[in-house]
Amino acid sequence: MPTDPRQRREARHAQPRAGSAPSATRKPPITADRITDAALQVIATEGYDALTIRRVAAVLEAGPSSLYAHIVNKEDLDDLIIGRLHAEIVLPEPDPARWQQQLLDVYSRIRDQYLKYPGVSRAALAMVPTHLETLRVSEGILAILLAGGVAPQTAAWVRDALTLYVSGYALERSIVQRRHPDQDWVLSREELVDRFGALPADRFPHTRRHAVELTSGTGHERFDFTVTLMIGNLGS
């Protein structure tokens, strides 16, 4: 096995050689896939904040040093996690007549993957992806934008903006859910309308008048609205 961390990462994405097979052992060997499984188990049960190399090693009943034979650091573990979630994203064949709906559908699937694991979208923030599955989805999104007639430079920046929005949206939802597991709002909608309506009229006339509009819609309705708004004029 390569000793350099970068070589280990490159080897993880290489095609396996024919005829190679793990030797029989009493305990299943530590692999990148098993590390990813354990990491997602920690996030699903304890949240992303609990994710550490040591915690994952404990789930695998191994020492942290055993994991470093397969991953470089915590950021590398994040890359594996996001890659696993993106592996389940089915991409459509880009259709110039439906490209905006296709884009909304793909980002909705990414959103739903992130929401399965509380806070996991933090792993996607401030990270340059190298996992082939994450890159596959990024390539598919770019292909949809280009099929819609979006200029390459604009498509590149729009993809980054939408990806950032989805990560931020999922992170906010996970925070609210952790703090208030029995409701969608930090406060109920009725409480918000009442509070806005009680604000001083001379200082908050618009907030008082439009309290219903300001508190309307579910989270996913607002998600669909925002993504559609962001891509609405791209192809014109």
SULRAPE-V524426 format. One record per residue. RES is the residue in three letters. OMEGA is omega in radians with two decimals (* if undefined). Layout:
RES_OMEGA / RES_OMEGA
//
This chain:
MET_3.14 / PRO_3.14 / THR_3.14 / ASP_-3.10 / PRO_-3.14 / ARG_3.10 / GLN_3.10 / ARG_3.12 / ARG_3.13 / GLU_-3.13 / ALA_-3.14 / ARG_-3.13 / HIS_-3.12 / ALA_3.09 / GLN_3.12 / PRO_3.11 / ARG_-3.13 / ALA_3.06 / GLY_3.14 / SER_-3.14 / ALA_3.13 / PRO_3.10 / SER_-3.12 / ALA_3.10 / THR_3.14 / ARG_3.11 / LYS_3.13 / PRO_-3.12 / PRO_3.05 / ILE_3.10 / THR_3.09 / ALA_3.12 / ASP_3.13 / ARG_3.07 / ILE_3.13 / THR_3.09 / ASP_-3.10 / ALA_3.13 / ALA_3.11 / LEU_3.08 / GLN_3.11 / VAL_-3.11 / ILE_-3.09 / ALA_-3.05 / THR_-3.02 / GLU_-3.11 / GLY_-3.06 / TYR_-3.13 / ASP_-3.11 / ALA_-3.04 / LEU_3.02 / THR_3.08 / ILE_-3.13 / ARG_-3.14 / ARG_3.11 / VAL_3.12 / ALA_3.12 / ALA_3.10 / VAL_-3.12 / LEU_-3.10 / GLU_-3.13 / ALA_3.06 / GLY_3.13 / PRO_-3.13 / SER_3.11 / SER_-3.14 / LEU_-3.09 / TYR_2.99 / ALA_-3.06 / HIS_3.11 / ILE_-3.08 / VAL_-3.06 / ASN_-3.13 / LYS_3.12 / GLU_3.09 / ASP_3.07 / LEU_3.06 / ASP_-3.14 / ASP_3.10 / LEU_-3.11 / ILE_-3.12 / ILE_3.08 / GLY_3.12 / ARG_-3.13 / LEU_3.12 / HIS_3.13 / ALA_-3.13 / GLU_3.14 / ILE_3.08 / VAL_-3.11 / LEU_3.09 / PRO_2.96 / GLU_-3.07 / PRO_-3.10 / ASP_-3.12 / PRO_-3.12 / ALA_-3.05 / ARG_-2.95 / TRP_-3.13 / GLN_3.09 / GLN_3.10 / GLN_3.14 / LEU_3.09 / LEU_-3.13 / ASP_-3.12 / VAL_-3.13 / TYR_3.05 / SER_3.10 / ARG_3.08 / ILE_3.08 / ARG_-3.09 / ASP_3.07 / GLN_3.14 / TYR_-3.08 / LEU_3.08 / LYS_-3.04 / TYR_-3.00 / PRO_3.06 / GLY_-3.02 / VAL_-3.12 / SER_3.03 / ARG_3.13 / ALA_-3.12 / ALA_-3.10 / LEU_3.10 / ALA_-3.13 / MET_3.00 / VAL_-3.05 / PRO_3.03 / THR_-3.12 / HIS_-3.06 / LEU_3.13 / GLU_3.07 / THR_3.12 / LEU_3.10 / ARG_3.14 / VAL_3.10 / SER_3.08 / GLU_3.14 / GLY_3.11 / ILE_3.11 / LEU_3.13 / ALA_3.12 / ILE_3.14 / LEU_-3.14 / LEU_3.10 / ALA_3.12 / GLY_3.11 / GLY_3.13 / VAL_3.14 / ALA_-3.05 / PRO_-3.13 / GLN_3.09 / THR_3.14 / ALA_-3.13 / ALA_-3.10 / TRP_3.08 / VAL_3.11 / ARG_3.12 / ASP_-3.11 / ALA_3.13 / LEU_3.13 / THR_3.11 / LEU_3.13 / TYR_-3.13 / VAL_3.13 / SER_3.13 / GLY_3.12 / TYR_-3.12 / ALA_3.13 / LEU_3.12 / GLU_3.14 / ARG_-3.12 / SER_3.11 / ILE_3.12 / VAL_-3.12 / GLN_3.13 / ARG_-3.12 / ARG_-3.05 / HIS_-3.03 / PRO_-3.06 / ASP_3.14 / GLN_-3.11 / ASP_-3.08 / TRP_2.98 / VAL_2.92 / LEU_3.07 / SER_3.13 / ARG_3.14 / GLU_3.12 / GLU_3.13 / LEU_3.12 / VAL_3.13 / ASP_-3.11 / ARG_3.12 / PHE_-3.14 / GLY_-3.13 / ALA_3.13 / LEU_3.12 / PRO_-3.05 / ALA_-3.10 / ASP_-3.11 / ARG_-3.07 / PHE_-3.06 / PRO_-3.08 / HIS_3.11 / THR_3.10 / ARG_-3.04 / ARG_-3.03 / HIS_-3.14 / ALA_-3.13 / VAL_3.13 / GLU_-3.11 / LEU_-3.09 / THR_-3.06 / SER_3.02 / GLY_3.03 / THR_3.13 / GLY_-3.10 / HIS_3.04 / GLU_3.10 / ARG_3.07 / PHE_3.14 / ASP_3.14 / PHE_-3.05 / THR_3.13 / VAL_3.13 / THR_3.11 / LEU_-3.10 / MET_-3.08 / ILE_-2.97 / GLY_-3.06 / ASN_-3.04 / LEU_-3.04 / GLY_-3.08 / SER_*
//
